[in-house]
Amino acid sequence: MLAFALPYTLHVLAALVWVGGMFFAWLVLRPATVAALEGPARLRLWVEVFRRFFRWVWLAVAILAISGIGMLHMRFNGFETAPKYIHVMIGGGIAMFALFMRIQALLLPELKTAVQAEDWAAGAAVLGRIRRMVGVNLLLGLAVVAVASSRLLM
């Protein structure tokens, strides 16, 4: 059981970084930037926030995948014998990663391009799409955490 403690702890911490970061960005930082900054400054700030936060998300994703696969094999000898809540967690994690990749690979470059061109209307539109996707990802993350912590589907 001691061998299980390290991957489990890393898994929980990585989920906390990713989901907690989205919670903070969506419910605290976003409203604060709207209240305190004009459009151009707000868009420049978000480019920097995403640049820094996404480094941590990449680290969290790697830790989640490695620790999750490790625990899956340690505890259940693979996917086939794992309980339903594990399948739900994996599916939720894959969906979350897909949304993150859409933001990282498609929307963030659009935002950067708009900010560099000082096309504030286009930047605001892209930021709005990113905000909605982060909101969906936050809801997915909270649902995965709820399933993981309560094991509702055992």
DOTOR-583368 format. One line per 4 residues: number of its first residue (from 1); their letters; for each residue x, y, z of C-alpha. Coordinates in steps of 0.001 Angstrom, whole numbers, plus 500000, padded with zeros to 6 digits. Layout:
N
NUM	a	X Y Z; ...
! end
This chain:
154
1	mlaf	500000 500000 500000; 502948 502351 500589; 503943 502011 496909; 500458 503270 496016
5	alpy	500753 506380 498214; 503190 508335 496011; 501315 507994 492695; 498011 508629 494463
9	tlhv	499338 511801 496120; 500858 513062 492861; 497588 512306 491060; 495513 514282 493559
13	laal	497956 517211 493538; 498014 517343 489728; 494208 517346 489605; 494167 520085 492232
17	vwvg	496537 522249 490162; 494513 521843 486962; 490955 522041 488302; 491852 524570 491004
21	gmff	493594 526746 488439; 490515 526750 486221; 488294 527519 489225; 490487 530474 490196
25	awlv	490744 531784 486630; 487032 531505 485884; 485501 532628 489169; 488106 535013 490592
29	lrpa	490632 536299 488048; 488216 536825 485149; 485730 538992 487082; 488609 540930 488647
33	tvaa	490162 541685 485256; 486804 542814 483871; 486402 545197 486818; 489960 546523 486823
37	legp	491270 546543 483242; 490288 547946 479885; 489986 545586 476918; 493536 545782 475489
41	arlr	495215 545402 478880; 492855 542580 479811; 493623 540674 476593; 497388 541133 477054
45	lwve	497083 539877 480618; 495185 536751 479519; 497844 535890 476930; 500413 535937 479750
49	vfrr	498149 534072 482184; 497532 531277 479668; 501231 531062 478792; 502148 530528 482432
53	ffrw	499153 528390 483473; 499353 526057 480480; 502903 525067 481447; 501454 523832 484737
57	vwla	498552 522143 482963; 500977 520225 480741; 502867 519067 483829; 499585 518135 485539
61	vail	498401 516189 482470; 501657 514228 482362; 501513 513449 486075; 497826 512495 485870
65	aisg	498424 510121 482965; 501532 508471 484420; 500218 508158 487962; 496761 507091 486767
69	igml	498113 504307 484565; 500447 503231 487345; 497654 503059 489919; 495377 501279 487448
73	hmrf	497925 498495 487078; 498922 498406 490757; 495412 498219 492110; 493288 496593 489425
77	ngfe	495764 494833 487117; 494539 496911 484195; 491517 498603 482724; 489340 495513 482259
81	tapk	488970 494778 485976; 488746 498383 487152; 485424 499517 488658; 483041 501771 486740
85	yihv	484107 504960 488561; 487646 504485 487226; 486266 504254 483684; 484287 507459 484284
89	migg	487404 509220 485606; 489444 508150 482588; 486714 509229 480163; 486341 512573 481919
93	giam	490096 513078 481861; 490253 512340 478135; 487424 514821 477453; 489159 517442 479592
97	falf	492420 516912 477739; 490650 517235 474374; 489142 520582 475398; 492499 521772 476707
101	mriq	494156 520795 473412; 491522 522705 471447; 492252 525807 473506; 496043 525339 473409
105	alll	496408 524438 469746; 493622 526416 468071; 492237 529237 470191; 495332 530487 472008
109	pelk	497245 531115 468749; 494198 533057 467495; 494214 535144 470674; 497943 535837 470405
113	tavq	497590 536849 466752; 494710 539201 467529; 496581 540816 470432; 499772 541251 468377
117	aedw	497721 542855 465583; 495878 544974 468172; 492607 543637 466791; 490801 543982 470098
121	aaga	487374 542926 468808; 488749 539667 467395; 490751 539100 470580; 487690 539623 472752
125	avlg	485705 537170 470616; 488408 534498 470920; 488742 535112 474649; 484983 534615 474974
129	rirr	485249 531222 473243; 488169 530271 475488; 486171 531321 478556; 483252 529102 477570
133	mvgv	485511 526124 476928; 487308 526623 480233; 483891 526768 481920; 482913 523442 480362
137	nlll	486283 521971 481308; 485889 523232 484866; 482481 521543 485134; 483941 518316 483761
141	glav	486846 518544 486201; 484544 519112 489155; 482402 516160 488064; 485468 513901 487790
145	vava	486622 515006 491249; 483136 514331 492635; 483105 510842 491128; 486634 510148 492341
149	ssrl	485960 511357 495871; 482562 509752 496328; 482882 506714 494064; 479214 507064 493216
153	lm	479374 504581 490387; 481033 501658 492180
! end
